[in-house]
């Protein structure tokens, strides 16, 4: 089977498929565009959740997935448009044939110019065919490039988080291995980028090729380039395909720049969003979180206008919040930090086994420390609170408490959630969130 590509029959099959490939391109493009538009809301939701929960790896993967979707959608829509133009040109060629410049009866200046630029209608059809085929192929090649960059970034984050910060190993060993690995990845990434931008310059020079080859070999596995390497070099050995691949990069930057342009109506309105005393953030009021991807950034109360005899205060959980609890009360930090990605396969390890009674005791202490750390003020009056762990209507885990409103007067009030922290053995207070609201007795 591996030698079939050398036979005449296989060559004839490839030539036949090559001529009919436009049908497959349109079918794949149509299904891909539909699937991508369907996946976009889910990816955006995953990105929002990862951003709120401060999940670095998931956030990076979601960003890259979103970027890949946008690249594919743009390329495939452009491809379908060009293919439609190509099919239209073929239909017109069947009816009208080639361009008859004599029938047009233009002035010789225009006729000569058009003949020089257009040459013939068949040439125009052939150019459209080439652009369509190359654009379709390069769309998926660019996705592999994005995946390669993602894998490199995720590898660096993994080394930093799960090796250099892993206290199971000695500090000296962690630092030596971690820095060596990061240095190798950093140099390899830089050399690979230079070789990519210069389209293989490092492979052409004798001394540079010897230095670059070990990095190239390792990165072929890290970036999975062994899967698409033939496609890359098939692009690079042709001036036409090389020109298109280089031209697309500035087009993406131009589209990103155009997409970032917005019309500003005021010199001050945008600035007020950074001041919680004079700006109402809809993400801080639970009844305004209507859309599926409207998630709590920090904390919420039930509404801007409260008529109930209580305020429902919810503080969303994040990994940073747990780190702050450990900094405030170091004895709660476990020897074996189980945060991050975990496998469902469990191995017995008596050293790490903790009795149920002790685990429950630590969990209660965890909530006690949170209540000790966080303080609620309404109009500078400190309120006694008792936070418990729960989930909100958006299925986000966090800490919730209910504050009575019987002592509040009608009108505007300001709720402040303050956090205690220890700096050089001094206990300081920092405002975590400010939420204005109005209270009116029902």
N, C-alpha and C positions, 0 to 999 in steps of 0.2 A: 504493500500500500504506500509506503514512504517514497517509492521510486516511480509512482504513477505519473507524477508531474512531468517526467521526461518523455512520456509516450505522445505520439501524434494525436491520438484520440482525445487525450486530456487537454492538449493545447487547443484542439478544435472546440472542445466543450467550453473552455474558458473564453475563447473568442466569441462563441455564440451567447454565452451568459453576459459577456461584456456589452454586447450590443443591446441586450434586453434588460440591462440592469436598471434602467430608468423606472421601470414598473415597480421593481422591488424598492427602489429609493422612495418613491411616492407613498407606497404602502407603509413602509417603516416610518417615514417622516410623519404621516398622518397619525398612526398609533402612538408614536413617541410624543408628538405635540399634545395629543389628548391626555396621555399619561402624565406629562410634565405639568400641565395646568391643573390636573387633579391633585398632584403631589404637592404643589406649591403651598396651599394653606396648611397642610400637615407639617411641612418643613418649617414654615414660619412659626407655627405653634410650638414645635420642638425647640426652635431657636429662642423664643421668648421664655419658655420654661427654664432652659439651660442658663439664660442670662439672669433670670430672677433667682435661681437656686445656686448661682455661681459655680456651675459645673464646667470647668475649663475645657476638658476634652470633648464633651458633648457639644459645647458651644462652638468650638473650632470645627468639628465635623459638620454641624448644622450650617455654619457659615459657608463652608466649602460646598456642601450639598446645594445650598441656595444659589451660590455662584455658578455651579455646574448647570443647574436648571436654567438660569437666565442665559448662559452662553448657548446651551442647546436650543432653547426656544428661539433665540435670535437667529442662530445659524439655520435651523430647520425651517423657520418661517421664510427666511430669505431664500433658502433652497427651493421651497415649494413655489414661491413667487417666480423665481427664475425658470423652474421647470414648466410652470404654466405659460410663461412667455415663450419658452422653447417649443412647447406643444402648439401654441398659437402660431408661431412662425412656420412650423411644419405644415399646419393646415393651410396657411396663406400661400406657402410655396406650392402646394398641390393645386390651388386655384389660379394663382397669378404667375408662378414660375419665378425667374430671376428678375432683377430690377432692370427696366429698360429706360436708360437715361435719355435716349433720343426722344421717346414719347413725352417725357416731362418737359422737353423744349426749354430748358433753363439756359441762361447766359453761359458761355464757355467757362467763365471764371468759376461759377458755382458747379457746373458739370464736371470740370476737371478736378476741383477740390473734393467733391463727393465721390467720384470714381477712385481717387487716391485713398480716401479714408475708409470707404465701405468695401471697395473692390468688387464684392459680389454678395448676394443674399445667402448663398450657400456657406460662404465664409462666416457670415454673421451667425447662422445656425450652428456651425461647428464651434465657434467661440462660446456660444451659450452652453452647448453640450459640455465643453471642457470645464467651464466655471461651475456648472451644476455638479458634475462628478467630483471635482476637487473639493468643493465646499461641503458636500455630504461626507466625504472621507475625513476632512480636517475637523469637522464638528466633533466626531468621537475621539480623534487624536488629542484635541485640546482638553477633553474631559480626562483622558489619561494623564495629561500634564498636571491638571488640577489635583487629581488623586495622588500623583507623585509628590507634589508639594505638601499635601495634607499628611501623607504618611511620614514625611520627614519631620514636620512640625509636631505631630502626635508622638513620634519616637523621642524627640527632645523633651517634650513635656513629661512623658512617661519616665524617662531617666531621671529627671529632676525630682519628680514627685514620689516615685516608688523606689528609687535607688539612693539618691543623695539624702533624702529625708527619711529613709528607713532606718530606724534605730536598732533594728535586729542585727545589723552589721556594725563593725567598729568604725569610728569616725574617720580614722586615717585611711582605711580601705575604701570607704564610701567616697571620700574626697578624691583620692587618687584615681580610682576607676571612673567615677563620674566625670571629673574634669578631662581625663584622657578621652573618654567616649565623646563628650561634648565638643572637644577640640577637633577630633577626627571628623565628626559630623559637620561641624562648622566649616572646616577647610574643604571637605568633600562637596558640601552644598555650594560653596563659592566657586570652586573649580568647575563643577557641573553646570552652574549658571553661566559662567564665562564661556565654556565650550558650547553651550546651547545658543547663546547670543551671537557668538562669532561663527556659528554653524560648523563646528568641528576643528577650530584652529589648533587646539591643544593636541589633537590626534595627528596633526601634520608635521609637528616638529619632533626631532629625534629625542632630545633630552626631556622636553616637556611631556612627551608621550609616555616615557618611562616613569616619570613622577605621577602622572595622572592615571595610569592604568590601574593600580590597586584601588584607588578611589572609584574609578569607573566600574570595576568589577563588583565592589561591594554595593554601590548605589544601584546597580542593575537589579539587585534583589530588593533593596529597600524601596525603590520607586516602581518595582514591577515592570521595568522597561523591557525585560526579556519577552514580555507578551506582545509588545507593539513595536519593537525595534525595527523589523523589516519595513513597516509602514513609514517610520521616520526617515530611514535612509532612501526609501523610494521617493519621498518628497524632496530630499536634499539634492538628489542627482538630476533634478529637472528645474530649469530656470523658471518656468511658468508656475509650477506648484510652489517653489520656494518663494516667489514674489507674492503670491496670494497669502501664504502663511505669515509672511512678514507684515503684509498690509493689514491683516485683521487685527493685530495687537493694538495699533493706534486707534483703530475704529472702536474697539471696546472701551478704551480710555475716553474717547470723545463722547460715546454714549453715556458712560458713567458721569462725565462732567455735565452733559446736558441734563441728565436726570437729577443732578444735585442743585440745579438752578431753581430758585423759587422767588416769588414776588413778595417783598416786605412792605407792609402797609404802615408800620409805626416804628419810631425810634426807641420806644420804651416798653411796648407790650411784651416782646420776647424776653426782655431783661427781668420782668416781674415774675417769670416762671421760676427763677432761681430763689425767690423770696417767698417762703410759705406763709408769711404774715399777711401778704397782700395778693396772693394768688391761690385759687382753689384748684387743686389737682384732682381731676375726676377719678384717678386710680386710687384715691384715698377714701372713696365712698363706695360701699359694697353694692348699693342699688344702681350704680352707674356702670358697673362692670357687666355690660350686656353681651358683648361679643364673646365668642369662644376663646379668642386669644387675648382678651382683656384680663390680665393677671395682676395680682397685688405685687407691687414693687417692694414695699417696706411694711406699711401698716394701714389698716382701714377702720372706719367706724361705719355704722349702717347707712347713714344718709347725711346730706348737708343740713337738712331741717329735721330735727328730732322732736317727736311728740310723745314718744314712749317714756315710761318711768325709768329707763335705763339707757346706757350707751354700751353698745356691743363693740369692744375694742379687740382687734385681731392683729397680732404681730407675726409676719411670715417668717418661717425658718429658713436658714441658709447655712452653708458650711462655714462661712465667716463668723456667723453668730456662735456656732459651737466652739470655734477657735477662741473667741472672746471669752466664753465661759471658762475654757481651759486656762487662759491667761489670768482670769480673775480668781479662779480656784484650781490651781495646778494639780491637786490630789485627784481630781476627777478624770484627768487624762489617762487613758489605759495604756498599758505597756504595748499591747498589740492593737494598733489603730486599724479598725476594720472598714473604714470609710473608703469609697471608691468602688471600682468594679470588682465584683465577687462572683465566684463560680458556685453553682448549686451543689457541686460535689463536695461533700464534707469529709475531712480526715480527722481521725481521733488524735487529739493532742492534749494530754493530761496537764501539761504545763499551762496551757491557755484556758483550761476549763475553769469556769467560775460558777459557784453554787447559785441556785435560783434565789435563795434568800439574800445573798450578797448582791446579786444583780438587781434585785428589786430595791434594795436599800440604796444602791448607787443611783438608780433611776429617780427615786424620790429626792435624793440629794441634788440631782441635776436640775429638777424643777424648782427646788428651794433656792438654789444659787441664782437661777434666772429671776425669780421674784425678788431676790436681794439686789440683783444688779439693776433691774429696771424699775423706774419710778414714774408715776403718772401725775401730772399737774393739770389742773383746769383753772385758768386765770390766776396762776401763781399759787393756788391752793393745792397742797399735796393730798392725793387720794389713796386710801388703803385699797390695795388690789390683791387678787389671788389668781394668777394665771395658771391655766391647765393646758395640756397638749391636746390638740384636736385638728380637724381639717375644716377648711371653709367651703363655701359653695362651689369654688373652682377646683376643689380637691387638692388644694395646697395645704401642706402640713405647717402648723405653727402653734402659737400660744394665744389663748383667748381668755378674756375676763369681761365681767359686766360691772358697769359703774352706775350707781343710782343717781338720778337727776332731781330728786325731791328738793335739794337745797339750791338749785340753780334758778336764777331769775330769767324771765323771758328776754330774748334778744341774742346778740352775738356773743360767742365764747370761743376760747382757744385752748385746745388740748395739746399738751406737750408730753411726749414720751422721752424720758431722760435715761441715759445709760451710765452706770458707774464704771470707771476703769482705774487701774493702778499704774501709776508712773513714778518710779523711783521711791516706792513705798508710800507714796501719797495717793489718797483716793480722790479722783476728780469726777466731775459730772459733765457729760456731753449730751446735747440735745440730739436725739435720734430722728425724731419726726415732729412736725408741727401741723396740726389739723384744725382749721377753723370750722365752726358749725354754728347753727342757730337753734335755740331751744324755745319751744312754745308749748305750753300745757295743752293737752288735748281737751 
